[in-house]
Amino acid sequence: MADEKQETTPKRKKMNSLTPAEIEAELAKCQEKQGGLVSKYARQLLARKKALSG
C-alpha cells in the first residue's frame, strides 16, 4: 500500500542539483500556485538562482 503511493508521487530534486532553467520552472510553479514568492522554498530558490548567476 505504501509502495503504491511512493511510485506515483514524483520525487523533488535537491536544490543544489537544479539547473538555472529548472529553478526558473520551479519559481514559476510557486508563483502560480501560491500567488507570490514569499514562501521559504521560493526564497531558497531565489537565493540559489542568485548564487548560480554569480
N, C-alpha and C positions, 0 to 999 in steps of 0.2 A: 504494500500500500504506500509506504513512504518512498519506495523506489520509483513508483509511477510518477509521483509529484516531482521528484528530482530530475527525471528525464524530460519532462515537459517544460520546466522553467529554465530560461536561458541564464547562464552564469554571467555575472558582470566582470569585465576585465579589471585588473588592478589599474589604478590611476597612473602609476609610473610607466606602464606599458602602452598607454594610449598614444596614438599619433595625433598631431595637431588637427587633422581632419576629423578624427573620431571625437576629439574634445569638442570641436565645433558642433558636431551632431548631438552630443550629449547635452551641451548647453542649449541647443535649440529645443530639445525634448523637455528640458527643465523649464524653459521659458513658456512653452506651450501648455504643459500640464500644471505648473504651479503659478503661472501668471507673473513670474519675475525671477530674479536671480539672487534671492535673499537667503535661500536655504544653505545649510552648511556644505552640502555636496556641491552646489553650484559655485559657492565661494572657493572651494578647494579646486574645482575645475578651472576657474579663472586664474587662480594662483599658479597652477601647473602650466596653463597656457602662457602666462607671462614669463615663467621660468624657461620654457622652451624657446620663446622668441628672443630671449637674451636680455 
